[in-house]
C-alpha cells in the first residue's frame, strides 16, 4: 500500500536527517558528506519538516482505514451470525420434527470448490454440550464429509465411521453413528454442502425409513441455502484449517 511505503520513508528521513545535522564536524570522515550538510542544511530542514507533516497525515489516514476495516468486520460478523442463526432455527425445527433426542446432533457444512474445503454453517442439538461449534474449516479429504460429497448416498452411509477421542480429547461428540446428505445448488448440478446427522446410539440410521425421512428434511435446508443465495465458493480462505470432525 503506497501510504504505508511513504510513511516508512518519512520515518526514515525523520530519524536520519537530525542525526546528519547534529554530528560534529570531526565525525564526518567523508568530505562529500560534510560539504553536502554545509551546503544543503536548509533543504534538509525543509525535508525534515515535510516528513514530519507527511507522517502525521499518513498516521491519520491509516487510522481511518483501520477504523473503516473494523466497521466492515463488525458488519460481516453480524451478517454471518444472522445466517447461522437462521440456519440453526431450521435445524432445530428439523431436529424436533424427526423427534431426535439429546443423543443426536445435526450439523451443516458448506463446500467451497475453489479451495476444496468445507466451512461450518450451523449446528443443533438439544444437548448443550453437543451444540457447541467445534471447527471452522475441514479440508482433509479423508473426512466423512468428503465421502458424502463424492460417493453415492447409500455407499458412504455404510462406510460412516464412529468417532473416538484420542489422548488429546479434542472431539465434542464421540458419535457412534453418522449419516450425511449432500446439499445441491438451485440447478441441482453442483453439490454445495452436506448435512451431517450424528448419534450416540449405534446403528441409529440403519432403517431405510429413517434415512428417507432425513433426506426429505435435508431438502428444506437445501431450499433455504439456495433462497438465501449463499455461494460457498466465495467464502474466505485465510482461516486456519482445523482437521477432524
Helices and strands as residue ranges (DSSP letters): H 2-22, G 25-27, H 31-97, E 104-112, E 117-124, G 128-130, E 137-138, H 144-150, H 153-158, E 177-184, E 191-199, H 208-227, G 232-234
